[in-house]
Amino acid sequence: MKMKKWVSLSLTAIMLTAALSACGGGGKANEEGQAGDQTAGKPVDITVLVGKEEIAKPFEAMVREYNELQDKAKVTIIPLSGANGYERMTTLYASNNAPTVISIGQEMPLMQDKLLDLSDQEWVQHASAGTLDYATFDGKVLGMPMAVEAFGFIYNKAVLDKVTGGSFDPDSVRTVDELKALFEKIKASGVAPITVSPLDWSLGAHFANIMFTNQSADRDERHKFLEEIKSGSVDLESNAVFNGWMDTFDLMKQYNSAKDAPLAAQYDEAPLLLADGGAAMWFMGNWAYPQIKEADPDGEYGFLPVPVSNNPDDYGNSQISASVSLYWGIDKEQSTPEQQAAAKDFLNWMIGSEVGQDYYVNQFSAIPAFTNFQIQPGDSLSQSVMYYMDKQRTLEWMNLYFPTDGFPTMGASLQKYLTDNLDRAGVAKEFEEYWKTKR
C-alpha cells in the first residue's frame, strides 16, 4: 500500500515537473537533444578551444553576442596560452577539463575516440562535396568543417599594377623564372618583393605542403609518395619537385624584406607591410585578411600560385592550396549530455543563423564550406580563392596527414636554411631522416 502511494506521488511529481518545464517555453525544457539545466535554472556552461589566433577577437565578440541572445547556454573560450592546439588539448584532457567544443585539424585521427558522432546533424547534408572526407571515421562524421582556407603568395594588387604597368594578371606568372622576373621588377621599383614569416607552421605545414602535394595530380600517387618517404625509399636530392620547390624558396630567401635577419620578422608586421605597400607579396593564407583589411580596408588583394618548375603546364604551377583545415568537434568523454546538446546548438547557430553567418563571412573572413550559406564573402582575397575553386585549380592539403611533430620539425629545417645554417642537401637529409622515424 505504501509502495503504491509512493509510486503515485512520484508520478505526480514527474508530471508536475514536466508540466512546469513545458510552461517554461523558449526551448528551456531539458528534453533529450536540447540544452538547458532547467532543474538548476541556470544555463549550461560549455567551453570552446579555438586554435586560430587570427580570429580570436571576432570570435570573442561572436560568443559575447551568442551569450546575450539566448539563455540556454553560456559559452566560455579557452585560450591556447602559448601552446599549439594538440598540446593544449592533451593538457586539458589530462586535467579532466576537456573543452566541450574543440577546433581540431591534423590531430583528428589521434583524437577520434574522444569525439562525439555528429552524423545526425542537419548541416551534414549541406556540407560541400569532399569536405567531410577527412572527418569521417568508420562511417561516422566526427567534425563540422570550419571553413575553406587557402594559402599561396598573397599580393597587393595596387603595387603589382604599378610595377607591371597595367592590371596585374596572376596567370602571367606560372614558372620559377617568371616569378624571378617579377621579383626583379618589384625590387627595381623600390618595394620589397616579398615578406616571409619564419613561423614553423607557415614553413613546415604550408610551404612544405606544396612539395608533397605537387608530386602528382593523382591523389593516390602523391599519397604513395608520402608512404615512400616514410619507408626511406625517396631520394629528395634527385627529386624534381623538391628541387624546383627549393629553387622557389631560394627566391623567397633572396628577395625577402627581412633577408638580413629572417628569423626576426614578426607575424604581426607582415600584414602592415603588405597593406602599406612596403612589400608586394606575403606567403600566407586568407585567414590573415582581417589584419590586412584593418590596415587597408579598400585595398585589393589576390593569390598567386607558387610555381616549382619552368614548365607553365606542370601540376601545381597554376593552382593554390585550398581545403578545410580545421573542424569543430564535440567532446564525448568528459562533457555531460546537456553540454553536448548545448554544443550542438552553438555550432548550428554559428553556421545556420544570420548573425552567425555574418560573423563567419564578414568578421572571420571565412569561406563557407556549406552549400546553403545565405551570406557569401565579397572581399577581394576570398573572391580570389573562389575563382581558383570554381576553376578547380586547387591543391590538396596533404599537411593534414603530417604527424603532429611534422611541421615543427620540417619548419625548423627551413628556418635553418633561411639563416644559412643548412644547405639544400641538408634540408633533404633532415626531411628524409624525420620521415623515416614515422614508418
VONU-280808 format. One record per atom (N, C-alpha, C): residue in one letter; x, y, z. Coordinates in steps of 0.001 Angstrom, whole numbers, plus 500000, padded with zeros to 6 digits. Each point is the difference from the previous one (the first is absolute). Last residue first. Layout:
N
AXYZ...
END
This chain:
439
R557743505439460088R499619498747499305R498883499279500745K502542504290500885K498532499868499992K499541498760499257T504570501699500411T499574499669501373T498498499763500077K502128501412495971K500332498588500276K499563499598501412W499628504517498533W498908499136499541W500286498516500229Y503327503291501146Y498782500154500807Y498948498977499585E503947500238497497E500239499378501306E498758500110500890E499938502160495789E499989498536499847E500160499308501349F500334504719499901F498635499563499674F499939498472499948E504217501895500529E499202500114501236E498548499586499760K502946500059496259K500379498956500965K499136500066501258A499466503360496708A499556498699499488A500280498891501023V501644504268500954V498537499976500121V499471498638499551G504552500736499390G499682499821501415G498499499969500236A501699500954495730A500191498576500301A499650499709501454R499925504487498652R498910499239499384R500119498509500308D502336502999503617D499908500145498545D498890499094499452L500945502756504899L499744498701499380L499928500223498494N500567503597502928N500557498991500895N499741498579499506D498539504566498309D501258499438499474D500686499033500969T495546502146500371T501112500684500683T501365499448499593L495910498210498234L499851501456499845L501194500751500585Y499687495336500629Y500370500330498622Y499918501511499763K498526498283504090K501467499920499929K500485500348498599Q495387499690500624Q500524501187500712Q501527500008499957L497820496246498318L499900501132499065L500440501311500656S499875496097502653S500998499817498934S499986501191499046A496718499832503343A501316500316500575A501101499848498949G495592498733498860G500124501457500107G501352500409500546M498857495455499882M500364500491498662M500128501523499996T498679498085504099T501284499434499582T500431500536498642P495746501205501830P501108500612500760P501365499501499524F496127498121497922F500291501382499600F501072500660500869G498737495430500974G500526500185498645G500333501438499665D498005497664504001D501322500637500108D500615500264498617T495710497918500395T499914501273500731T501361500677500175P499169496930495648P499934499775501457P500048501343500733F497968499952495078F501299500043500677F499798499591501466Y496481500581496740Y500460498630500242Y501408499976500606L497805504000498694L499071499401500949L500431498586500367N502220502556496647N500511500194501364N499024499498501062M499171500167495244M500550498736500500M500573500157501397W496447502601496836W500785500274501216W500506498664500534E498773501126494691E499628499352501250E500902500465501152L498814503116495673L500905498930500411L499558499433501341T497442502781495553T500389499960501408T500858498769500276R497097502078496107R501459500170500033R500460500088501459Q495436499868497753Q500568498727500453Q501523500020499927K496804503653499231K500770499480498859K500620498636500312D497554502317503342D499085499855498863D500698499374498801M502601501062503771M499106498872500287M499066499757498823Y502853503731499835Y500760498761499812Y499125498771500275Y498013504154500767Y500332499898498577Y500750498684499727M499062501234504429M498838499395499337M500215499874498491V503299502189502592V499939498569500350V498863499322499248S500320504630499540S501105499350499313S499998498494500276Q496972502714502288Q499584499847498603Q501089499301499193S500962501171504404S499083498855499953S499532499746498578L502608503784500632L500815498799500224L499128498744499989S497952504338499551S500770499599498815S500813498723500214D495287500881502593D501318500633499944D500831499389498885G495455498697501402G500118500956498903G501371500633499896P497061495244502008P501070500991500146P500120500910498782Q495276497829501625Q501203499590499285Q501076501085500122I495058498090502382I500949501110499890I501280499490499363Q496483497009500762Q499315501117499348Q500940501182499790F500868494417500294F500276501301500628F499298501111499215N500150495024499190N498777500746500302N500263501318500713T503273496533498670T499325500451498777T498801500892500285F504854499303502783F498640499482499907F499290500631498801A504322501083502071A500160498650499461A498642499326499872P501855505505500041P499156498922500516P500268498661499305I503462503967501014I499256499573498811I499181498779500406A501928504300503121A500003498576499674A499182499741498740S501242504023502971S500451499911498595S500096498542499569F498361501936504227F501089499024499963F500654499944498620Q496435503006500574Q500935500288501082Q501176499023500013N496415499751496713N500480501385499997N500988500338501109V498055495501499341V500444500507498696V500667501363500118Y498293497794503940Y500844499061499258Y500610500648498755Y496794502380502593Y501314499925500645Y500940499139499163D495630500144498529D500643501298499795D501381500026500654Q497258496235500645Q500561500029498645Q500711501317499715G497697499567504117G501167499123499945G500668500019498633V495961502382500536V501075500629500784V501272499160499903E496117498288498021E500493501149499234E501170500675500721S499245494754500836S499295501256500255S500606501123499156G501745495461499956G498626500022499507G499266501311500184I504587498642501400I499934499897498532I498582500133499453M500977500469504735M501124500660499307M499838499981498490W496939497642502856W499750501451499951W501106500706499210N500461495405500819N498931500245499019N499686501480499875L503108498681503276L500555499808498648L498942500269498934F498596500144504493F500935501101499709F500563499870498582D497262496531501661D499206501215499744D500914501155499586K502058496031501382K499382499834498669K499186501242499637A501795499867504306A501067500184499006A499462499851498580A497162499083503626A500229501443499888A501077500297498953A499167495513501046A498852500559499280A500176501508499795Q503215497796502567Q500120499595498601Q498843500552499163Q499922500668504650Q501053500819499376Q500152499650498521E497060497405502511E499465501358499869E501020500923499341P501266495547501026P499065500058498856P499422501393499803T504745499967502305T498705499384500307T499119500017498750S505542499740500024S498869500934499982S498698499251500271Q504356497885499504Q499913500707501282Q498840500991500067E500841497029496116E500514499279501175E499687500689501310K499119501435495300K499018499018500467K500434499305501285D500822504955496928D500539498980500904D498899499039500445I500222502736495278I499396500082501334I500511498840500843G501847503081495365G499596498735500588G499391500242501363W501403502728495107W499487500119501364W499573498623500458Y503996501271496296Y498623499556500217Y499612500318501444L503969501545495916L499583499766501384L498530499603500052S502232500799495859S501166499691500838S499631499652501427V497996499959494685V499561500214501379V501146499571500894S501254501880495168S499351498844500620S499355500427501311A503761501443495719A498720500411500584A499282498773500545S504775502057497318S499577499024501001S498730500497500669I501245501284494850I500335500387501374I499484498909500947Q501688500240494434Q499009499686501027Q500453500568501353S502436499820495727S498871500915499807S498890499731501010N504112497505499903N500473501339499652N498864501004499800G499463495185500940G500300500818501171G500411501417499663Y500660496047496468Y498997500009501056Y500482500828501197D501751501140495036D500201499008501061D498962500164501092D500641502818495995D498901499032500059D500172498943501080P503215503528498902P498771500612500515P498840499031500132N505347499234500497N498965499604499042N498668500537500516N504143500350502412N499948500962498905N499121499534498856S499604499158505609S500747499527498824S499945501088498933V497615500213504172V501147499190500431V500752499415498813P496186504285501794P500526499115498951P501220499232500493V495560502211502403V501445499855500226V500560499050498941P495467503469499694P500503498661500306P501520500002500175L496826504201501118L500849499535498905L500488498607500377F495644503382501695F500971498926500181F500738499710498698G497693504850502027G499712498742499326G501071498976500301Y497620505365501252Y501028498986500199Y499596498718499278E498852505740500808E499690498767499279E501183499046500133G497995504359503309G500994499418499096G499514498736499319D497930503016503479D499545500098498610D500960499345499002P500749500182504880P498630499503499778P499580499974498534D504536499858502876D499701500496498654D498600499523499590A501793499056504350A500988500998499585A499650500641498668E497271496575501788E500061501035501032E500948501122499597K499689496119497339K498855500892499818K500019501144501004I503194496547500382I500274500812498804I498898501048499818Q499442496870503438Q501089500922500336Q500336500907498809P496721496604499360P499531501010500964P501078501015500371Y501141496240497098Y499348501161499391Y499453501008501023A502329495550500455A500673501243500397A499263501239499489W498801495448498951W499636500280501388W500635501304500491N500873497965495678N498924500990500051N499502500277501409G505176498446499153G498669499545499627G498936501046500223M505646500136498616M499081499832501146M498645499554499471F504840502388498402F499573498602499951F499163499721501238W500629504712497323W500200499345501300W499574498560499834M501275504898496837M499403498679500223M500330499494501400A501358504359498445A498976499718498992A499270498696500270A502247503806503459A500303498710499365A498857499685499046G499829504052502058G501426499802500255G500498498677499456G495401501992500118G500759500005498745G501495499887500212D496229499817503260D500613501316499787D500788500087498699A497961495902501406A498941500995499814A500560501389499712L502989496411501007L499302499740498732L498978501094499715L502228500162504091L500960500242498927L499353499806498633L497513498933503813L500169501455499906L500939500345498855P499316495444501085P498824500577499333P500094501520499862A503684497815502245A499859499657498580A498736500573499353E501327500201504765E500542501065499154E499677499760498523D498911496860503513D499095501154499998D500483501148499114Y502691495992500658Y498772499745499236Y499136501249499880Q505331500414500504Q498847499698500843Q498745499844499147A505711499472499341A498736500521499467A498829499539500856A504641498645500518A499537501113500838A498663500552499527L502668496552497825L499228499460501123L499491501093500929P502727501031496077P498722499359499618P499180499484501167A503772503566498825A499672499393501302A498668499262499853D501973501988496192D501175500063500868D499765499391501390K496479500301496632K501084499133499549K501174499969500985A495162501804499747A500822499821501208A501197499106499693S496889501001496605S500163501328500624S500886499918501238N500465496508495821N499257500197501252N500267501394500585Y501794497537495971Y499236501246499862Y499165500318501250Q502873496055499724Q500787501080499393Q499264501335500018K497799496002501496K501099500352500908K500768501217499487M496669498128497321M499362500612501178M501061500475500990L501475497578496294L499537501338499596L499358500723501190D501306495551500658D501189500845499843D499597501426499606F496685496729500125F500349500442501359F501258500870499973T498677498009496001T499067501073500362T500293500520501401D502481496351498563D500342501154499149D499097501193500344M499054495870501991M501112500689500669M500476501197499166W496701497305498126W499434500637501207W501094500752500756G501268497358496382G499279501182499522G499418500802501147N502078495921501047N500986500990499556N499340501261499442F497244496351501381F500744500538501147F500956501100499553V497738497623496669V499108500936500688V500711500623501202A502311496668497535A499828501236499228A499126501014500733N503330496240502159N498568500158499723N499756501359499338S504151498082501866S499803499746498567S498535500162499594E501402500642504504E500989500770499232E499854499799498494L497360497532503248L499526501345499696L500984500790499147D498785494770500606D501238500792499973D499626501425499600V497222495478502239V500005501236499200V501357500692500127S498448495927502369S500352499716498606S500011501244499111G498769499140504871G501405500287499754G500424499780498561S495580499750502352S500726498724499885S501487500209499740K496990503682500209K500031499358501316K500844498725499957I499156502234496025I501002500755500770I500075499455501429E496795498111497124E501365499651499581E501056500768500795E495374500899500581E500354498705500597E501439499621499651L498304503902498089L500065500189501444L500396498691500695F499169499889495395F501271500678500278F500179500184501509K495925498378498525K501008498949499897K501387500582500291H496454502910499645H499968499341501312H500962498811500013R499510502307495987R500668500877500969R499948499414501417E497854497600496489E501445500082499757E500695500892501034D495253499575499967D500631498753500456D501515500078499860R497384503615498349R500020499928501470R500727498751500499D501085502684495425D499211498836500407D500113499819501522A502459503251497622A498602500420499915A499078498876500463S505166500632501809S499167499394498955S498607500593500026Q503706501712502610Q500657498810499462Q499186499361498877N498926503912502900N500348500188498589N500671498767499384T498780500277504659T498791499913499176T500306500168498507F503549500288503307F499351498684500023F498844499926499004M502379504088500550M500947498984499526M499336498619499928I497571503595501855I500126500143498545I500952498946499429N499349500487504728N498878499328499333N500166499998498483A502943502436502882A500369498594499768A498885499244499288F499198504452501339F500933499966498866F500419498554499698H497055500373503614H499423500551498779H500988499987498831A501245498221504353A498695499435499639A499534500494498641G504212501431501857G499988498544500101G498679499346499655L500705504884499913L501001499335499156L499805498485499981S497120502588502681S499899500555498648S500964499277499046W500037498922504602W498784499490499354W499840500528498581D503674501452502699D500139498594499616D498751499464499315L501530505145499506L499357499152501011L500050498541499566P501680504526498066P500798498792500232P499427499054501040S498236503660496082S499839499790501445S500673498667500352V500841503562495831V499864498591500386V499888499918501517T499298503689495566T500344499857501412T499676498568500408I501255502704495026I499231499053500813I500421500118501463P501539503074496438P499140499072499241P499126499120500890A501646505064501096A500455498640500286A499086499009499281V500841504947498008V499136499275500937V500605498621500253G501588503349496786G500262500454501359G499155499319501063S500410499233495095S499089501101500312S500196500535501412A502410496221498305A500445501196499283A499118501208500292K498797495736501675K501179500526500705K500482501298499369I496541497666497874I499522500593501254I501160500641500751K500985497601496119K499266501235499679K499560500712501278E502001495769500455E500986501000499569E499331501337499699F497275496260501013F500694500490501199F501015501094499637L497875497800496462L499066500892500699L500657500581501250A502398496779497626A499916501240499210A499067501010500672K500305495678501881K501231500766500234K499962501339499249L496503496995499269L499917500556501355L501233500845500301E499913497637496011E499064501133499931E499826500642501373D502618496104499729D500676501126499341D499090501228499902V498223495986501696V500964500571500950V500698501206499381T495120498965498173T501286499288500092T500894500689501023R495635501583498604R499769498563500207R501291499204500064V497436505132499531V501171499450500705V499739498528500305S496736502804497942S501200500350499228S501271499451500643D495457499766501786D500301498917499051D501237500301499157P498131503170503117P500778498939500658P500322498838499067D499271505267498839D499321498724499763D500825498887500636F499409505783500401F500808498786500165F499138498741499839S499466504891497746S499299499183500971S500707498652500107G503154503933498600G498632499653499568G499317499216501094G504767501140500078G499467500975499046G498632499668499459T503075497881503417T499860499372498676T499396500945498964V500692501453504538V501281499418499555V499899499471498572K496102501690502143K500954501091499746K501308499448499421D496698496948501374D499497500760498844D501012501074499607L500821497549503916L500364499269498782L499452500672498742V498933501898504223V501456500011499824V500383499314498687A495492499919501291A500384501372499646A501510500078499736K498119495905501586K499759500261498576K500429501403499586N501886496587503710N499322501293500048N499835500467498555Y500467494680501707Y500610501194499411Y499101501223500185I501244494652501974I499004501076500001I500670501245499419F501227494685499418F500538501355500067F498837500999499966G498755495477502082G500842500187498828G500666501357500160F495543496760502218F501240500755500159F500806499982498717A494633499063502476A500953499876498897A501271500763500336E494880497697502077E501140500920500120E500984499735498869V494539499031501833V501019499741498976V501098501041500168A497086498368504265A499939500879498824A501017499512498978M498363497446503913M500015501386500478M499850500954498816P498024494809500566P501004500852499351P499926501433500498M498692495819503031M499305500927499103M501036500902499343G500475494731502133G500351501414500011G499184500800499003L499750495163500755L500447500446501320L500341501492500045V497079495897497205V500525501349499814V500335500571501376K499818494673498271K499470501016500906K500666501354499739G501068495675497845G498667500439499600G499391501065500893D504467498329500639D499072498868500126D498562500427499721F502478504152500101F500702498799500455F498973498888500233T500748505374497779T499139498825500093T500822498759500345A501512504605498958A499418499949501348A499105498786500201Y502231501118495831Y501059499898501001Y499433499780501400D496954500645496344D500806498778499823D501007499825501137L496753503661499037L499847499142501174L500901498774499940T499686503346496498T500489500670501211T499864499141501261G498578499057495233G501358499628500402G500460500559501326A495987502445497610A500514498692499588A501439499796500458S496915503264502880S500490499972498620S500680498661499714A496025500455503649A501456500163499892A500437499878498535H495471499417501915H500329501230499275H501508500227499852Q497942496300502402Q499491499907498623Q500324501248499177V501213499799504609V500743498962499263V499545499961498532W497998502764503485W500999500612499129W500773498965499165E496700498807503395E499425500434498718E501061500530499040Q501059496142503714Q499765501447499966Q499578500460498599D501352495487501662D498567500295499909D499706501493499899S504477498045500507S499415499609498703S498538500406499854L503714500455503503L499134501109499581L499245499691498711D502844497596504466D499495499759498648D498998501102499638L504097500758503568L498604499587499876L499631499800498529L505082499469502299L499068500926499347L498621499378499790K504258498033501709K499488500943501003K498893500891499436D502576496723497483D499266499265501040D499381500915501041Q502791501711496406Q498691499536499534Q499196499282501073M504594502252499769M498969500377500969M498643499370499685L503976499475497268L500434499652501353L498888500198501024P499297501217495431P500164498545500115P500409499570501405M499605504730499176M498741499256500057M500180498482500038E503238503868499697E499959499148501181E498794499072499987Q500952503474496732Q500732498770499739Q500022499052501201G496786503669500741G500461499787498626G500682498661499850I496299503113503391I500949498895499869I500354499774498535S497227502995504188S500407500124498592S501180499059499808I495916499517503695I501434500048499708I500195500280498514V496256499997504533V500146500157498545V501479500228499702T499057499073504389T498803499387499421T500075500014498477P504431499706503163P499057500977499444P498790499282499404A502847497941504151A499894499988498534A499045501079499515N502257498647504446N499338501254499633N499856500104498480N502491496702502890N498544499789500068N499221501287499758S504831499226499564S499557500625501256S498487499890500185A502113498287496093A500716499377501114A499548500561501344Y498339501875495977Y499438498668500227Y500647499344501218L501716504138498637L498651500159500543L499349498643500267T504225500078497893T500113500503501377T498622500094500655T500240498854495464T500448498885500829T500139500427501462M498818503327496806M498955498981500139M500422498897500954R503126503318498828R498970500535500899R498904498958500245E503394498977496912E500562500054501357E498938500452500998Y498844500073495451Y500083498625500503Y500542499973501435G499728504203497665G498693499427500284G500067498623500642N504125503160500887N499267499724498775N498730499225500380A502033503683503388A500224498628499539A499371499825498620G499676504083502639G501342499805499452G500283498601499507S495681501367501772S501049500285500995S501396499653499510L495176499658498244L501073499041499731L501160500165500988P494835501267501384P501126500474499181P501045498911499784I494531499722500718I501249499591500648I501158500482499128I494613501782500622I501129499631499132I501210499617500849T494419499721500865T501255500616500442T501132499493499120V494147500304500269V501202499529499320V501203500781500517K494791498550501626K501009501044500128K501306499441499439A494345498856499346A501398499603500179A500873501231500175K495257500309499611K500096498550500231K501421499572500320D497932504444498784D500327499732501402D500068498505500303Q500739503961495639Q499250498850500517Q500435499741501449L501766503694497468L498805499717499210L499157498859500553E504309501500501779E498962501002500256E498676499644499323N503882497312499363N499606499904501409N498893500991500347Y501906500162495681Y499217498763500170Y499502499879501432E502905503544499008E498666500236499436E499118498762500161R504483499691501344R499286500952500866R498572500200499500V502834497441497315V499585499252501197V499247500912500963M501907501966496181M498873499136499627M499480499245501220A503863502609500499A498825500861499830A498771499168499662E504124497811500254E499581500421501340E498737500862499912F502002498780496001F499354498833500603F499515500335501406P502496503244497549P498600499878499556P499291498786500587K504588500529501288K499170501147500379K498564499881499505A503196496568498796A499715500042501444A499054501142500366I502043498154495736I498589500379500131I499608500181501465E504467498796498714E499648501082499075E498554500455500165E502080496234502323E500217501298500643E499491501140499124K498582494777500297K500393501005499008K500095501368500677G498430495674501916G501415499892499636G500482501050499030V496118499245504111V500151500500498634V501484500012499643L496312497702503679L501423500188499750L500167500370498534V495752500284503747V500438499848498612V501502500253499934T495666498603503814T501253500678499671T500390499698498560I495242500237503420I500826499247499058I501234500832499657D495466499712503678D501329500544499702D500723499095499013V494551500989500905V501049498980499973V501324500661499635P495972502688502572P500446499544498683P501105498955500139K496301500388503865K501164500744499503K500349499522498593G496701498208503255G499589501322499548G501126500841499479A499654495288501748A500756501008500726A499609501405499599T497839496467497873T499909499704501423T500713501064500815Q500194500049495250Q498772500572500557Q499905499782501501D503814500280496302D499898499310501278D498812500555500743G501548499743494546G499351500728501072G499875499164501259A500083498786494352A500870500486501063A499190500652501096Q498636495801496606Q499891501439500182Q500872500427501168G499441495438498544G500405500729498806G499879501493500140E497016497228503195E501140499418499310E500310500810498746E497678502741503779E499689498778499286E501242499503499299N498716503853503271N501198499170499994N499712498662499354A497885505168499252A499726498666500525A501225499123499845K499510504545498391K500704499766501241K499797498597500544G498235502508495948G501044498994499841G500739499713501284G496170503050499552G501265500547499521G501111498992499907G496027499033503537G500102500456498612G501390500385499607G497542498504504294G501165500874499917G500195500549498615C496708496734501221C499570501390500122C501161500963499871A500816495347500062A499364500392498731A499573501452500036S501767498133503915S501047500152498989S499413500471498693L497102498987503470L500702501255500265L501078500245498948A497710495911499818A499104501103499653A500681501341500202A502275496105501293A499918500083498536A499148501176499577T500298499048504575T501269500533499502T499968500182498492L496342497941502021L500034501421500345L501276500649499465M499495495343499539M499077500702499100M500033501496500249I502507497290502862I500593500007498662I499129500783499034A498400499324504361A501120500953499990A500620500100498619T496632496841500671T499437501352500048T501108501041499919L501221495521500312L499479500298498663L499424501406499958S501469498446504132S501135500218499096S499524500358498611L496860498829503236L500541501332500262L501153500324499054S498130495681499761S499027500992499566S500526501416500191V502516496380501590V500029500051498537V499083501090499495W499956499180504536W501275500621499633W500093500143498486K496279497711501842K499897501441500251K501259500719499567K499923495304499743K499113500572498976K499900501507500173M502419497600503255M500712500043498732M499143500649498923K498125499186504178K500929501137500045K500742500164498686M497340496262500370M499161501214500000M500865501252500000
END
